[in-house]
Amino acid sequence: MTGYYLASAGAGPAPGAAPPGYVRSLFDDYAEQFDEHLVKVLRYRGHTALAGHLEVLHPARFSSALDLGCGTGLFGALVESKTDRLTGVDLSGQMLSKARNLGIYERLAEAEIVQFLLTADETFDLVAASDVLIYLGDLAPLFEGVRRVTEPGGIFCFSAEVARPDAGDFELLPSLRYAHSEAYIRRVAERHGFDVAAVLQGAIREDQRQAITGMYVYLRLR
């Protein structure tokens, strides 16, 4: 944990991902006020933008969708009517309890998402990660896992914060969130067999009343 905090202050190299214990504790404590605070206070709009662009790019129905880092189900609620089967996975049991109350998920799994992806015994034609990459720096393990569970021709879509031009592939910000370069995302996608369908720019949330620029990325597995 110390190295993670030091890296966010620019005092050391950024680790490949946020410590799972930190993420679990953060969202277990945050679950009760999560939706109201995120949407009303931080003006988070990532889930609606990610789902809205998906509707335009792929108006057809999905047979099976995986909501990575599903949280309380904000994104899942927007795509549930477009899929025959919806699965959610999250580290936080408290967040999953909120998602379960929606009654939209056929299955909910409490797990670290990469470990889930590397051991799952089912495949999906849609994998989505709304506001998840902010807790991952090195994206190779995530892409390896997503490729494993995605059907050929299936879509992997996600939001990401945009790194500074001189930051390299990714950086850990003082907000304790990771940001990535578009060039890095494109390289990792190509390396793991994904074609880029679209990369769209847009605000994701506000931080101290300043809009945070993000990317909405849509990939298709070859």
PLY file of the C-alpha trace (Angstrom):
ply
format ascii 1.0
element vertex 222
property float x
property float y
property float z
element edge 221
property int vertex1
property int vertex2
end_header
0.00 0.00 0.00
2.83 2.42 0.82
4.29 2.11 -2.66
0.88 2.72 -4.19
0.39 5.96 -2.26
3.95 7.12 -2.94
3.53 6.46 -6.65
0.34 8.55 -6.73
2.38 11.45 -5.35
5.10 10.97 -7.96
7.58 9.50 -5.50
8.03 6.09 -7.11
7.08 3.85 -10.02
3.41 3.02 -10.40
2.50 -0.59 -9.58
0.64 -2.62 -12.16
-2.67 -2.35 -10.34
-4.29 -0.98 -7.20
-4.02 -3.37 -4.21
-7.16 -5.58 -4.18
-7.61 -5.05 -0.45
-7.68 -1.30 -0.95
-10.31 -1.55 -3.70
-12.48 -3.98 -1.72
-12.38 -1.86 1.43
-13.01 1.36 -0.50
-16.19 0.09 -2.10
-17.48 -1.90 0.86
-17.39 1.38 2.82
-18.79 3.37 -0.11
-21.67 1.07 -1.06
-24.50 2.76 0.83
-23.99 6.21 -0.70
-22.24 5.12 -3.90
-24.92 5.84 -6.51
-26.02 9.18 -5.12
-22.52 10.50 -4.49
-21.04 9.28 -7.77
-23.84 10.51 -10.01
-25.09 13.61 -8.19
-21.92 14.94 -6.56
-19.16 13.78 -8.94
-21.53 14.00 -11.92
-20.31 10.63 -13.13
-21.64 9.87 -16.60
-19.34 7.09 -17.76
-21.95 4.35 -17.54
-24.53 6.22 -19.61
-22.00 7.29 -22.25
-20.50 3.80 -22.53
-23.94 2.22 -22.93
-25.20 4.94 -25.25
-22.32 4.64 -27.70
-22.67 0.85 -27.57
-26.31 1.12 -28.62
-25.27 3.08 -31.72
-22.33 0.84 -32.62
-24.14 -2.43 -31.97
-27.93 -2.08 -32.00
-28.41 -5.87 -32.17
-29.14 -7.95 -29.09
-26.38 -9.80 -27.16
-26.74 -13.41 -26.09
-24.53 -13.10 -22.99
-22.92 -10.06 -21.36
-20.28 -9.77 -18.64
-20.23 -6.62 -16.50
-16.72 -6.37 -15.03
-16.50 -4.36 -11.82
-20.28 -4.16 -11.90
-20.57 -2.30 -8.58
-24.18 -1.52 -7.76
-25.31 -2.24 -11.32
-25.34 1.25 -12.85
-24.08 0.02 -16.23
-25.82 -3.33 -16.06
-29.20 -1.68 -15.66
-28.65 0.13 -18.97
-27.78 -2.97 -21.02
-29.88 -5.64 -19.29
-32.73 -5.24 -21.79
-30.28 -5.82 -24.67
-28.89 -9.16 -23.50
-30.36 -12.59 -22.90
-28.07 -13.24 -19.93
-26.16 -10.79 -17.73
-23.32 -11.72 -15.37
-21.64 -9.33 -12.96
-18.36 -9.58 -11.06
-16.96 -7.28 -8.39
-14.50 -7.37 -5.48
-16.90 -5.73 -3.05
-19.54 -7.88 -1.42
-21.42 -4.80 -0.26
-21.64 -3.43 -3.79
-22.83 -6.82 -5.03
-25.61 -6.79 -2.45
-26.89 -3.56 -4.02
-26.61 -5.05 -7.51
-28.45 -8.19 -6.43
-31.42 -6.10 -5.30
-31.92 -4.90 -8.88
-32.84 -8.40 -10.01
-31.17 -7.96 -13.41
-28.15 -10.30 -13.10
-28.44 -14.02 -13.72
-25.18 -14.47 -11.81
-23.05 -12.30 -9.54
-19.53 -13.30 -8.54
-17.44 -11.77 -5.76
-13.94 -11.92 -7.19
-10.97 -9.97 -8.48
-11.80 -9.49 -12.14
-8.60 -10.84 -13.72
-8.74 -13.99 -11.60
-12.38 -14.41 -12.56
-11.56 -14.07 -16.24
-8.74 -16.60 -16.07
-10.90 -19.26 -14.40
-14.37 -18.65 -15.89
-15.94 -21.59 -17.73
-18.32 -19.57 -19.93
-17.99 -17.14 -22.83
-19.68 -13.85 -23.68
-20.37 -11.79 -26.78
-20.19 -8.58 -24.73
-17.64 -7.77 -22.03
-17.88 -4.31 -20.49
-15.81 -2.48 -17.88
-17.29 0.86 -16.89
-14.97 2.91 -14.65
-12.78 -0.13 -13.95
-9.49 0.60 -15.71
-8.86 3.43 -13.25
-7.74 0.69 -10.83
-5.46 -1.05 -13.35
-2.23 0.25 -14.82
-0.78 -2.70 -16.73
-3.62 -3.82 -19.01
-2.03 -6.99 -20.41
-3.46 -9.36 -17.74
-6.94 -7.89 -18.18
-6.82 -8.22 -21.98
-5.51 -11.76 -21.75
-8.43 -12.69 -19.52
-11.02 -10.87 -21.62
-9.77 -12.56 -24.78
-10.18 -15.93 -23.05
-13.89 -15.40 -22.31
-14.94 -13.42 -25.39
-16.56 -15.16 -28.33
-15.05 -14.47 -31.79
-16.65 -11.29 -33.08
-17.63 -10.30 -29.55
-17.26 -6.77 -28.19
-15.08 -5.54 -25.33
-15.94 -1.97 -24.32
-14.65 0.17 -21.48
-13.99 3.67 -20.25
-10.55 4.99 -19.31
-9.07 8.25 -18.12
-6.57 9.91 -20.46
-2.92 10.09 -19.39
-0.82 13.18 -19.92
1.09 13.21 -23.24
4.45 12.76 -21.49
3.28 10.07 -19.04
4.06 7.02 -21.15
1.71 4.04 -21.30
-0.06 4.78 -18.02
0.25 6.83 -14.86
-1.10 6.74 -11.32
-2.69 10.10 -10.56
-2.87 11.92 -7.18
-6.56 10.89 -7.19
-5.31 7.26 -6.83
-6.78 6.51 -10.26
-4.86 5.23 -13.25
-4.91 7.00 -16.61
-3.81 5.47 -19.93
-2.61 6.65 -23.30
-4.68 5.80 -26.35
-1.57 4.51 -28.12
-0.97 2.02 -25.30
-4.56 0.79 -25.39
-4.36 0.30 -29.14
-1.10 -1.68 -28.83
-2.45 -3.95 -26.12
-5.65 -4.50 -28.09
-3.75 -5.44 -31.25
-1.44 -7.77 -29.32
-4.43 -9.66 -27.90
-6.37 -10.03 -31.12
-8.82 -7.14 -30.89
-9.70 -4.71 -33.67
-10.59 -1.16 -32.69
-14.18 -0.34 -33.63
-14.17 3.12 -32.04
-12.35 5.34 -29.56
-14.49 8.28 -28.50
-13.45 11.19 -26.30
-15.70 12.60 -23.60
-15.97 13.60 -19.97
-16.34 10.79 -17.45
-16.82 12.62 -14.15
-15.91 15.81 -12.36
-13.11 16.26 -9.84
-13.28 19.47 -7.81
-15.79 20.74 -10.38
-13.39 20.14 -13.26
-14.41 17.71 -16.00
-12.17 14.64 -16.23
-11.44 13.72 -19.83
-11.89 10.10 -20.75
-11.99 7.61 -23.59
-14.80 5.26 -24.48
-13.20 2.32 -26.26
-14.99 -0.34 -28.32
-13.05 -3.39 -29.50
-14.05 -6.47 -31.44
-12.28 -9.83 -31.07
-11.03 -11.18 -34.38
0 1
1 2
2 3
3 4
4 5
5 6
6 7
7 8
8 9
9 10
10 11
11 12
12 13
13 14
14 15
15 16
16 17
17 18
18 19
19 20
20 21
21 22
22 23
23 24
24 25
25 26
26 27
27 28
28 29
29 30
30 31
31 32
32 33
33 34
34 35
35 36
36 37
37 38
38 39
39 40
40 41
41 42
42 43
43 44
44 45
45 46
46 47
47 48
48 49
49 50
50 51
51 52
52 53
53 54
54 55
55 56
56 57
57 58
58 59
59 60
60 61
61 62
62 63
63 64
64 65
65 66
66 67
67 68
68 69
69 70
70 71
71 72
72 73
73 74
74 75
75 76
76 77
77 78
78 79
79 80
80 81
81 82
82 83
83 84
84 85
85 86
86 87
87 88
88 89
89 90
90 91
91 92
92 93
93 94
94 95
95 96
96 97
97 98
98 99
99 100
100 101
101 102
102 103
103 104
104 105
105 106
106 107
107 108
108 109
109 110
110 111
111 112
112 113
113 114
114 115
115 116
116 117
117 118
118 119
119 120
120 121
121 122
122 123
123 124
124 125
125 126
126 127
127 128
128 129
129 130
130 131
131 132
132 133
133 134
134 135
135 136
136 137
137 138
138 139
139 140
140 141
141 142
142 143
143 144
144 145
145 146
146 147
147 148
148 149
149 150
150 151
151 152
152 153
153 154
154 155
155 156
156 157
157 158
158 159
159 160
160 161
161 162
162 163
163 164
164 165
165 166
166 167
167 168
168 169
169 170
170 171
171 172
172 173
173 174
174 175
175 176
176 177
177 178
178 179
179 180
180 181
181 182
182 183
183 184
184 185
185 186
186 187
187 188
188 189
189 190
190 191
191 192
192 193
193 194
194 195
195 196
196 197
197 198
198 199
199 200
200 201
201 202
202 203
203 204
204 205
205 206
206 207
207 208
208 209
209 210
210 211
211 212
212 213
213 214
214 215
215 216
216 217
217 218
218 219
219 220
220 221
